[in-house]
Structure formats: structure tokens, C-alpha cells
Amino acid sequence: MKHLLCGLAANPALPSELVDRLVAVADEEVDHGLSDRADLSRAQAVALASRDEAQGAGSAHRGILTAADVDPAAQPLAALALLDEGAGDPEWTRLLAADPEVRHREKLAACPGLPPDVVETLAADPDVRVVAELALWARPDVAARLAGHPHTEVRGAVAANEATPSDVLAALVTGEGLPPARRCLVCDREEPPFTHGSDCARLDCDLLPGASCDGSHGSATLALLWAALKNPATPAEVVAGFADHPSMSLRRALAVRPGLPPETYARLAVDPTPGTRADLAGNPAIDDTLIRALADDTCPDVRRGLAHNPRVPLDVLARLAATTRIGGTLLPRIASATAAEVEELARSPHAVVRVLLARRRDLPTAIRAALADDTDAKVAKSIAPHPGLPEARLRAMVDRHGVHVLAGVAANPDATPALLEHVSRHTPSARKALREIARHPRATAPALLPCLADERARHLAAGHPALPPQVITDLLGDTDQQVAEAAAANPSLPLTTMEELVETLVDELMRESRS
């Protein structure tokens, strides 16, 4: 029953009066579907928020609820959502800053535009989580002040805040000009020296495996340095020396940074850890010499990272494509190729290079036609979803390459209903093609019915509005609840069936609540 209610709650064709009936009786799970409706009225949103505060917060973020609809004392999450969107009453911030619930004060600390007195209250909060959250989003002046906080958790948040002044970030890295930190999360809980094991059985323990403190707050200091190295506002000259740091996580954080001296990148290029070299390989700040050196790296992850570098030369990329599994995504360098480079890539004698080009979706007519007529099935598979390919050419691809291109052809936004029907009847079939057909807005009932026979496409087809109404109605009783829920959410479900289903389900809910 619950899955049908969830489906109905999400059905965009459900009339407002039936939505009202569901709002009156739904529980938290069904409320979620109702609150996501694009046509949810303000009155319905208010009713949902009065029962489920989390749904009220969602409606506030979406602009359905206003400050006039929310009582901050009774609905703090909704109030916080409005404050986060800049639509709340500033007076609420003072009330929420004194809220006994830590997570409410923590959420408040992340809200923009807090009054100065509220910022001061939160900066002095007895719970370090609240102060750390404030430090993460604070203005430069507040961040600079919190950099000297005695707790490493707050300092680490300051280090991650991109609004923190660069000289303050430098001080956090070097320690110069700041008093030593006195506490960390580890020594808050345990007497140093202590290392938190990965086999900790305490259910109330939230320390990370390996967290340690010997009095110098070791793991917390490492986390602070990592945050500072990831922060683009931290001066390059301050972090460059970390290329030789014993911590792999710090070297990897450094490897993705722009603006470092060439000698720093050169040291990272010979790092003993493949992950560091792979991160460096994807960094567009490295020069051509280093790119060509990394192209010969023995680790495939490094070569794969280099293939995703937006500045990799096309001749290097061609070499990488021949020796490395790159994946099915459009590479940045291919996406930015000029018209002349596109023509050159299309003429490449190497199919792996033409495959890379075929993943673009903005190719000129002549080039996409040539790739669609390619005798290599992998090239054809990559170009098959490209918009603008005419039906005759797509049919020819299916005739030439069969199952290899069926899914791509079915995913083509310009595939005609007749073509989709043709693909759905293809023997042998391709299960992925059936899933693409089930998602396609142009699919017709004859194309969708075969999809119902595939267990992974069945629920997608059950939600397609082109299914015959009687088939949708029959699917409400499917033994697979995901399929039945999709049928209940189908906008082509007959209105009379919706009305009968709501009546039956609401009656059942009310009987359950009375028993």
C-alpha cells in the first residue's frame, strides 16, 4: 500500500483535491513525495510543514513557505531554511542562537548575513561544532579572529574558508604569529597519547579511524594542513615545500593546485605514490614537458588522469587512447578542440581517436555523418546518440552494427517512434536499449510493451505516459513494488482509477490508525 501512496503523491496529474486528501493522512515517507510536487500550493505546504518539519524546510528552500508561515520556536528547521535563503526574519537568529539543540545552532552558523551580535554569540558557543561551522563561512575579519581559537577543529574550518585572508592562512600553515592550539577532538575525549583504532566498538564514538593525539594534536594538525593546501587562497609560496612531506594526503592536495613553481610540479611528477602522480597529471597548470613525461608513466591511473587534462596535446592524447582505458566520458581537450582540430581528429586512422571525437554532441553535419558511417562499431556506438542524425542513417547503423549500437540509437533524442519500435523488436535484443526506450519521450506503446518484459526496464516503462491506460492500471498490482509505484506515478493513469485508489488507500490508512 505504501508504495502506491508514494507513487500517487508524485503523480503530476493527480488533481489538487486528491492531493489534499493525501496531505491529510500521509506519513513521513509519503510526505516526501508530496513536498516535491511542482504544483504544491502554499496551503498544502503549510499543512505538510505542520506535521513534518523536514518537509517544511524543503518547502522553505523552494520558496513555497514564507516567513509568515513559520513559527521559529515550533519549526526551527523551516526557519533555518528561510534564513539560509535570505528570506527569514533577522530576529529569529537571536532566538535560534540560544536554541538548546546543537544542530540548530550549527545550521544557524552557516546562514548568510547574520547580525554582528549573533555572530559574537555563536563565536563564543560552548560547543566547538557550532564555532567551527561559523568559522567555515565567516567573513574575513571574523575568520582572522577565529584562527587563534584554542581548538584545532575551529582552526581547520578557518583554513578551509576561502574568505580567510591569505596572511592568516599562511600563519595557520606555518604556525607563526598564532598561539599553539590547546585542544582537538581526540584529547577532548581521551587522555593522550591515544590512537583511535579502526575496530572501535563504541556506538557513541565519532572519531575517525587513525585519529591520534600525543599532545601535539597530530591528526587534527594534518587535517588543518590538508584544508589549507586545498584552499586556493593559501599563498603558493607557503605550500610549495609540502611536495616532500611524508603525508601522501598532503602531497595529493598539493598536486592539484594551480600556480605552483615548476620545480614543485617536477618533484611531484616523481612521487612514489601513483595517486599523487595521477592527480598531478590532471592538473592544467603543468607544462608540456611534464605532460609528455607523465604520458610514459607505467601506472594506467596516471595516464588516465593525463587524458582528462584539458591542456594535453592531441598527439599525446592519441598515444594515451591507444594504451589506456579512458572511460566513456567526453574528454575536456576533445570538447575544446577547434574546428580544424575536429576535422583532423575525424580523419585519424586510429579508431580509438575517432571514438573520442564521436562523444561530442555539437559536431558539424558532415563530420557526424562520416562518423555514423564509420565501419568501426565502437565509433558508431559513440556517435549514435548525437542529435541531428536522420532516421535513415540511424537505421543503417543498426543494420550494419546490430546490438553494438542499439542502446545509443535508442538514446538519440531525435529517434523517431518508428525507429524506437524497430529497435525494441531487434533480434538479438540489447537490454540497455530497452532501458533507453523506456526513458525516451518519443517512445510509443508498441515500443514500450517489450520493455515490460525486461526486469531492469520494466519500472521505467511502467512510468511512461505513452503506455495504454489499461496496462498502467494492471501494473498497479505488480509484484515488484518499484514497478507498481511507477505505475501509480504515471500521469496517464486514468482519473477514475486515481480516485478509486486514493479512496481505498486513505480508508485503509484510517482503519490502521484506529486499530
C-alpha positions as CSV (number, residue, x, y, z in Angstrom):
1,M,0.0,0.0,0.0
2,K,2.7,2.5,1.0
3,H,4.5,2.2,-2.4
4,L,1.2,3.1,-4.2
5,L,0.7,6.1,-2.0
6,C,4.2,7.3,-2.7
7,G,3.6,6.9,-6.4
8,L,0.3,8.8,-6.3
9,A,2.0,11.5,-4.3
10,A,4.5,12.0,-7.1
11,N,2.0,11.8,-9.9
12,P,2.0,15.2,-11.7
13,A,-1.6,14.6,-13.0
14,L,-3.1,14.0,-9.5
15,P,-5.9,16.6,-9.1
16,S,-5.5,19.1,-6.3
17,E,-8.4,17.8,-4.3
18,L,-6.8,14.3,-4.2
19,V,-3.5,15.9,-3.2
20,D,-5.4,17.4,-0.3
21,R,-6.7,14.0,0.8
22,L,-3.2,12.6,0.8
23,V,-1.8,15.6,2.7
24,A,-4.4,15.0,5.4
25,V,-3.4,11.4,6.1
26,A,0.1,10.8,4.7
27,D,3.1,9.8,6.8
28,E,6.7,10.9,6.5
29,E,7.6,8.7,3.5
30,V,4.6,9.9,1.5
31,D,5.1,13.5,2.7
32,H,8.4,13.5,0.9
33,G,6.8,12.8,-2.5
34,L,4.0,15.4,-1.8
35,S,6.5,18.1,-0.8
36,D,8.4,17.7,-4.1
37,R,5.4,18.3,-6.2
38,A,5.8,21.3,-8.6
39,D,2.1,22.2,-8.1
40,L,2.1,22.1,-4.3
41,S,0.1,25.0,-3.0
42,R,1.1,27.2,-0.1
43,A,-1.8,25.8,2.0
44,Q,-0.7,22.3,1.3
45,A,2.9,23.1,2.1
46,V,1.9,24.7,5.4
47,A,-0.1,21.6,6.3
48,L,2.8,19.3,5.5
49,A,5.2,21.5,7.5
50,S,2.9,21.4,10.5
51,R,3.3,17.6,10.6
52,D,6.8,17.1,9.3
53,E,9.4,19.7,10.0
54,A,11.9,18.3,7.5
55,Q,9.4,18.7,4.7
56,G,8.7,22.3,5.9
57,A,12.4,23.0,5.5
58,G,12.3,21.7,1.9
59,S,9.3,23.9,1.1
60,A,11.1,26.9,2.6
61,H,14.2,26.3,0.4
62,R,11.9,26.1,-2.6
63,G,10.2,29.4,-1.8
64,I,6.8,27.9,-1.2
65,L,6.7,28.8,2.5
66,T,7.4,32.4,3.6
67,A,8.3,33.9,7.0
68,A,4.6,34.5,7.7
69,D,4.0,30.7,7.5
70,V,6.7,29.7,10.0
71,D,6.9,29.8,13.8
72,P,10.7,29.6,14.6
73,A,10.1,28.2,18.1
74,A,7.9,25.3,16.8
75,Q,9.6,24.9,13.4
76,P,13.3,25.7,13.8
77,L,14.3,23.7,10.7
78,A,11.9,25.6,8.4
79,A,13.0,28.9,10.0
80,L,16.7,28.0,9.4
81,A,15.9,27.1,5.8
82,L,14.4,30.5,5.2
83,L,17.3,32.2,6.9
84,D,19.7,30.2,4.7
85,E,17.8,31.5,1.7
86,G,17.9,35.1,3.0
87,A,14.1,35.1,3.4
88,G,13.8,34.7,7.2
89,D,13.2,37.3,9.9
90,P,16.6,38.5,11.3
91,E,15.0,38.5,14.8
92,W,14.8,34.7,14.5
93,T,18.6,34.5,14.6
94,R,18.7,35.7,18.2
95,L,16.2,33.1,19.3
96,L,17.9,30.3,17.4
97,A,21.4,31.3,18.7
98,A,20.1,30.3,22.2
99,D,18.4,27.1,21.0
100,P,19.4,24.2,23.3
101,E,19.7,21.9,20.2
102,V,23.3,22.0,19.0
103,R,22.4,21.1,15.4
104,H,20.1,24.1,15.2
105,R,22.8,26.4,16.3
106,E,25.2,24.7,13.9
107,K,22.9,25.3,11.0
108,L,22.4,28.9,12.0
109,A,26.1,29.4,12.0
110,A,26.2,28.6,8.3
111,C,23.5,31.1,7.4
112,P,24.5,34.3,5.5
113,G,24.0,37.8,6.7
114,L,23.9,37.1,10.4
115,P,23.7,40.2,12.7
116,P,27.0,41.1,14.4
117,D,25.7,40.3,17.9
118,V,24.6,36.9,16.7
119,V,28.0,36.2,15.2
120,E,29.6,37.1,18.5
121,T,27.2,34.8,20.4
122,L,28.0,31.9,18.1
123,A,31.7,32.6,18.2
124,A,31.5,32.1,22.0
125,D,29.3,29.0,21.8
126,P,30.3,26.3,24.3
127,D,30.1,23.6,21.6
128,V,33.1,23.6,19.2
129,R,31.0,22.2,16.3
130,V,29.0,25.5,16.3
131,V,32.1,27.7,16.3
132,A,33.7,25.6,13.6
133,E,30.7,25.9,11.4
134,L,30.8,29.7,11.9
135,A,34.5,29.7,11.0
136,L,33.9,27.8,7.8
137,W,31.5,30.5,6.4
138,A,32.7,33.6,8.3
139,R,33.6,37.0,6.8
140,P,37.4,37.7,6.5
141,D,37.6,39.7,9.8
142,V,35.8,37.0,11.8
143,A,37.8,34.2,10.2
144,A,41.0,36.0,11.1
145,R,40.0,36.3,14.7
146,L,38.9,32.7,14.9
147,A,42.3,31.5,13.5
148,G,43.6,31.9,17.0
149,H,40.9,29.8,18.6
150,P,42.3,27.2,21.1
151,H,40.6,24.3,19.3
152,T,42.0,22.7,16.2
153,E,38.5,22.0,14.8
154,V,37.8,25.7,14.6
155,R,41.3,26.4,13.1
156,G,40.8,23.7,10.5
157,A,37.5,25.3,9.5
158,V,39.2,28.7,9.1
159,A,41.8,27.0,6.9
160,A,39.1,25.7,4.6
161,N,37.3,29.1,4.4
162,E,38.2,30.7,1.1
163,A,37.3,34.1,2.6
164,T,40.1,33.8,5.1
165,P,42.9,36.4,4.4
166,S,45.9,34.9,2.8
167,D,48.3,36.1,5.6
168,V,46.1,34.3,8.1
169,L,46.1,31.1,6.0
170,A,49.9,31.3,5.9
171,A,50.1,31.7,9.7
172,L,47.9,28.6,10.1
173,V,50.3,26.6,7.9
174,T,53.5,27.8,9.5
175,G,52.2,28.4,13.0
176,E,54.0,31.8,13.1
177,G,52.1,34.5,15.0
178,L,49.5,32.2,16.4
179,P,49.3,30.8,19.9
180,P,49.6,26.9,20.0
181,A,46.3,25.1,19.8
182,R,45.3,23.6,23.2
183,R,42.6,21.0,22.2
184,C,41.5,18.7,19.5
185,L,38.6,16.2,19.1
186,V,40.9,13.3,20.3
187,C,42.2,14.9,23.5
188,D,38.7,16.2,24.2
189,R,37.6,12.6,24.7
190,E,40.8,10.6,25.6
191,E,43.9,11.1,27.6
192,P,47.0,11.5,25.3
193,P,48.8,9.6,23.9
194,F,45.9,8.0,22.2
195,T,45.3,6.5,18.7
196,H,41.7,5.6,17.7
197,G,41.6,2.1,16.3
198,S,39.6,1.0,13.3
199,D,38.0,-1.7,15.4
200,C,36.4,0.6,17.9
201,A,33.1,-1.0,19.2
202,R,31.7,2.1,20.9
203,L,28.4,3.1,19.3
204,D,28.7,6.7,20.6
205,C,32.2,7.3,19.2
206,D,32.5,9.6,16.2
207,L,36.3,9.7,16.0
208,L,37.8,8.7,12.6
209,P,39.9,5.6,12.4
210,G,43.5,6.5,12.9
211,A,42.7,9.8,14.7
212,S,45.5,10.4,17.2
213,C,46.9,12.9,19.7
214,D,50.1,12.7,21.7
215,G,49.7,16.2,23.0
216,S,50.6,17.8,19.6
217,H,47.1,17.1,18.1
218,G,48.8,15.1,15.2
219,S,45.8,14.0,13.1
220,A,44.0,17.3,13.6
221,T,47.0,19.3,12.6
222,L,47.3,17.1,9.5
223,A,43.6,17.8,8.7
224,L,44.2,21.5,9.1
225,L,47.2,21.5,6.7
226,W,45.2,19.5,4.2
227,A,42.4,22.1,4.3
228,A,44.9,24.9,3.9
229,L,46.6,23.2,0.9
230,K,43.2,22.7,-0.8
231,N,42.2,26.3,-0.2
232,P,43.1,28.4,-3.3
233,A,43.6,31.5,-1.2
234,T,46.6,30.0,0.6
235,P,49.7,31.5,-0.9
236,A,51.6,29.2,-3.3
237,E,55.0,30.0,-1.8
238,V,53.8,28.8,1.6
239,V,52.6,25.4,0.4
240,A,55.2,24.6,-2.2
241,G,57.5,22.9,0.3
242,F,54.9,20.2,1.0
243,A,55.9,18.4,-2.1
244,D,58.3,16.4,0.0
245,H,56.1,16.0,3.0
246,P,55.8,12.4,4.4
247,S,52.0,12.6,4.3
248,M,50.6,11.3,1.0
249,S,47.3,13.1,1.5
250,L,49.1,16.5,1.7
251,R,51.1,15.7,-1.4
252,R,48.0,14.8,-3.3
253,A,46.3,18.0,-2.1
254,L,49.3,19.9,-3.4
255,A,49.3,18.1,-6.8
256,V,46.0,19.6,-7.9
257,R,46.8,23.2,-7.1
258,P,47.5,25.8,-9.8
259,G,50.2,28.4,-9.6
260,L,53.0,26.4,-8.0
261,P,56.6,26.8,-9.1
262,P,57.7,24.4,-11.9
263,E,60.2,22.7,-9.7
264,T,57.4,21.8,-7.3
265,Y,55.4,20.1,-10.0
266,A,58.6,18.3,-11.2
267,R,59.1,16.9,-7.7
268,L,55.5,15.7,-7.6
269,A,55.9,14.0,-11.0
270,V,58.4,11.5,-9.5
271,D,56.3,11.0,-6.3
272,P,56.5,7.3,-5.3
273,T,52.7,7.2,-4.9
274,P,50.7,6.7,-8.1
275,G,47.7,8.6,-6.8
276,T,49.8,11.7,-6.4
277,R,51.2,11.5,-9.9
278,A,47.7,10.8,-11.2
279,D,46.3,13.9,-9.5
280,L,49.2,15.9,-10.9
281,A,48.6,14.5,-14.4
282,G,45.1,16.1,-14.5
283,N,46.4,19.5,-13.4
284,P,46.1,22.0,-16.2
285,A,48.9,24.0,-14.6
286,I,51.7,21.5,-15.6
287,D,53.8,22.3,-18.6
288,D,54.2,20.5,-21.9
289,T,57.5,18.9,-20.9
290,L,55.9,17.4,-17.7
291,I,52.8,16.2,-19.7
292,R,55.0,14.3,-22.1
293,A,57.0,12.7,-19.3
294,L,53.8,11.6,-17.5
295,A,52.5,10.1,-20.7
296,D,55.1,7.4,-20.3
297,D,54.2,6.6,-16.7
298,T,53.8,2.9,-16.1
299,C,50.7,3.4,-14.0
300,P,47.4,3.5,-16.0
301,D,45.8,5.8,-13.5
302,V,48.4,8.4,-14.2
303,R,47.9,8.1,-17.9
304,R,44.1,8.2,-17.4
305,G,44.5,11.4,-15.3
306,L,46.6,12.9,-18.1
307,A,43.9,12.1,-20.7
308,H,41.5,14.2,-18.7
309,N,43.9,17.2,-18.5
310,P,42.3,20.0,-20.6
311,R,45.7,21.0,-21.9
312,V,47.0,17.7,-23.1
313,P,48.3,17.9,-26.7
314,L,46.3,16.0,-29.2
315,D,49.2,13.9,-30.3
316,V,49.8,12.8,-26.7
317,L,46.1,12.1,-26.2
318,A,46.2,9.9,-29.3
319,R,49.0,7.9,-27.7
320,L,47.2,7.6,-24.4
321,A,44.0,6.4,-26.1
322,A,45.8,3.6,-27.7
323,T,47.3,2.3,-24.4
324,T,44.9,3.3,-21.6
325,R,41.3,2.7,-20.7
326,I,40.0,6.2,-20.5
327,G,36.3,5.6,-19.9
328,G,33.2,6.7,-21.8
329,T,33.1,10.4,-20.9
330,L,33.9,13.3,-23.2
331,L,37.4,14.5,-22.5
332,P,38.0,18.2,-21.9
333,R,40.6,18.5,-24.6
334,I,38.3,17.0,-27.1
335,A,35.5,19.2,-26.0
336,S,37.6,22.3,-26.6
337,A,39.1,21.2,-29.9
338,T,39.0,23.8,-32.6
339,A,37.1,23.3,-35.9
340,A,40.5,22.5,-37.6
341,E,41.4,20.0,-34.9
342,V,38.0,18.4,-35.1
343,E,38.5,17.8,-38.8
344,E,41.9,16.3,-38.1
345,L,40.6,14.0,-35.4
346,A,37.8,12.8,-37.7
347,R,40.4,11.8,-40.3
348,S,42.6,9.9,-37.8
349,P,43.5,6.4,-39.0
350,H,43.1,5.2,-35.4
351,A,39.6,4.2,-34.4
352,V,40.3,5.0,-30.7
353,V,40.8,8.6,-31.6
354,R,37.6,8.8,-33.7
355,V,35.8,7.3,-30.7
356,L,36.9,10.2,-28.5
357,L,35.7,12.7,-31.0
358,A,32.4,10.9,-31.5
359,R,31.5,11.6,-27.9
360,R,31.0,15.3,-28.7
361,R,27.4,16.4,-29.3
362,D,28.0,19.5,-31.3
363,L,29.8,18.1,-34.4
364,P,29.2,19.6,-37.9
365,T,26.8,17.7,-40.1
366,A,29.4,16.3,-42.4
367,I,31.6,15.0,-39.6
368,R,28.9,13.4,-37.6
369,A,27.6,11.8,-40.8
370,A,31.1,10.4,-41.6
371,L,31.4,9.0,-38.0
372,A,27.9,7.5,-38.2
373,D,29.0,5.7,-41.4
374,D,32.3,4.5,-39.8
375,T,32.9,0.8,-40.2
376,D,34.2,0.5,-36.7
377,A,31.4,-0.4,-34.3
378,K,32.9,1.5,-31.3
379,V,33.0,4.7,-33.3
380,A,29.4,4.2,-34.4
381,K,28.4,3.4,-30.8
382,S,29.8,6.7,-29.6
383,I,28.2,8.8,-32.3
384,A,24.8,7.1,-32.2
385,P,23.2,9.4,-29.5
386,H,24.3,12.5,-31.4
387,P,21.4,14.9,-32.1
388,G,20.7,15.6,-35.7
389,L,21.3,12.2,-37.2
390,P,18.4,11.3,-39.6
391,E,16.4,8.2,-39.2
392,A,17.8,6.6,-42.4
393,R,21.3,6.9,-41.1
394,L,20.4,5.6,-37.7
395,R,18.6,2.6,-39.3
396,A,21.7,1.9,-41.4
397,M,23.8,1.9,-38.3
398,V,21.6,-0.7,-36.7
399,D,21.7,-2.8,-39.9
400,R,25.5,-2.5,-40.0
401,H,26.4,-2.9,-36.4
402,G,23.4,-4.6,-34.7
403,V,23.4,-4.9,-30.9
404,H,26.6,-2.8,-30.6
405,V,24.7,0.4,-31.4
406,L,21.1,-0.3,-30.3
407,A,21.4,1.5,-26.9
408,G,23.0,4.5,-28.5
409,V,20.4,4.7,-31.2
410,A,17.6,4.4,-28.7
411,A,19.1,7.2,-26.6
412,N,19.3,9.6,-29.6
413,P,16.9,12.4,-28.8
414,D,15.8,12.6,-32.5
415,A,15.0,8.9,-32.7
416,T,11.5,8.6,-34.3
417,P,8.7,6.5,-32.8
418,A,9.0,4.1,-35.7
419,L,12.8,3.7,-35.2
420,L,12.3,3.0,-31.4
421,E,9.7,0.3,-32.3
422,H,12.2,-1.2,-34.7
423,V,14.9,-1.2,-32.1
424,S,12.6,-2.8,-29.5
425,R,11.9,-5.7,-31.9
426,H,15.5,-6.2,-32.8
427,T,16.8,-9.8,-32.6
428,P,19.0,-10.3,-30.7
429,S,17.9,-7.6,-28.3
430,A,20.0,-5.4,-26.1
431,R,18.8,-4.9,-22.5
432,K,20.3,-1.4,-22.2
433,A,18.5,-0.4,-25.4
434,L,15.2,-1.4,-23.8
435,R,16.0,0.9,-20.8
436,E,16.8,3.8,-23.1
437,I,13.5,3.2,-25.0
438,A,11.6,3.2,-21.7
439,R,13.1,6.6,-20.9
440,H,12.6,8.1,-24.3
441,P,9.9,10.8,-24.6
442,R,9.1,9.7,-28.2
443,A,8.5,6.0,-27.3
444,T,5.1,4.7,-28.2
445,A,3.1,1.8,-26.7
446,P,4.4,-0.8,-29.3
447,A,8.0,0.2,-28.4
448,L,7.3,0.2,-24.6
449,L,5.5,-3.1,-24.3
450,P,8.6,-5.2,-25.0
451,C,10.4,-3.2,-22.3
452,L,7.9,-4.5,-19.7
453,A,9.4,-8.0,-20.2
454,D,12.9,-6.8,-19.0
455,E,13.3,-6.7,-15.3
456,R,15.5,-3.6,-15.4
457,A,13.5,-1.7,-17.9
458,R,10.0,-2.7,-16.5
459,H,9.8,0.0,-13.8
460,L,10.9,2.7,-16.3
461,A,8.3,1.7,-18.9
462,A,5.6,1.5,-16.2
463,G,6.0,5.2,-15.6
464,H,6.0,6.2,-19.3
465,P,2.8,8.2,-20.2
466,A,2.6,6.5,-23.6
467,L,1.6,3.2,-22.1
468,P,-2.0,2.2,-22.7
469,P,-4.2,3.2,-19.6
470,Q,-5.3,-0.3,-19.0
471,V,-1.7,-1.6,-19.0
472,I,-0.8,1.1,-16.4
473,T,-3.8,0.1,-14.3
474,D,-2.9,-3.6,-14.4
475,L,0.7,-2.7,-13.3
476,L,-0.6,-1.3,-10.0
477,G,-0.9,-4.9,-8.9
478,D,2.6,-5.9,-10.0
479,T,4.6,-8.0,-7.5
480,D,7.5,-5.7,-7.9
481,Q,6.7,-2.7,-5.8
482,Q,9.0,-0.4,-7.8
483,V,7.0,-1.2,-10.9
484,A,3.7,-0.6,-9.1
485,E,4.9,2.6,-7.7
486,A,6.0,3.9,-11.1
487,A,2.6,3.0,-12.5
488,A,0.9,4.9,-9.7
489,A,3.0,7.9,-10.6
490,N,2.2,7.6,-14.3
491,P,0.4,10.8,-15.4
492,S,-1.6,8.7,-17.9
493,L,-3.2,6.7,-15.1
494,P,-7.0,7.2,-15.6
495,L,-8.6,9.7,-13.3
496,T,-11.2,7.3,-12.2
497,T,-8.5,4.9,-11.2
498,M,-6.7,7.6,-9.2
499,E,-9.9,8.5,-7.4
500,E,-10.7,4.9,-6.5
501,L,-7.1,4.2,-5.5
502,V,-6.9,7.3,-3.2
503,E,-10.3,6.3,-1.7
504,T,-9.2,2.8,-1.0
505,L,-5.7,3.7,0.4
506,V,-7.0,6.5,2.6
507,D,-9.7,4.2,4.0
508,E,-7.0,1.6,4.8
509,L,-4.8,4.2,6.5
510,M,-7.6,5.4,8.6
511,R,-8.5,1.9,9.7
512,E,-4.9,1.2,10.6
513,S,-4.7,4.4,12.7
514,R,-7.9,3.5,14.6
515,S,-6.7,-0.1,15.4
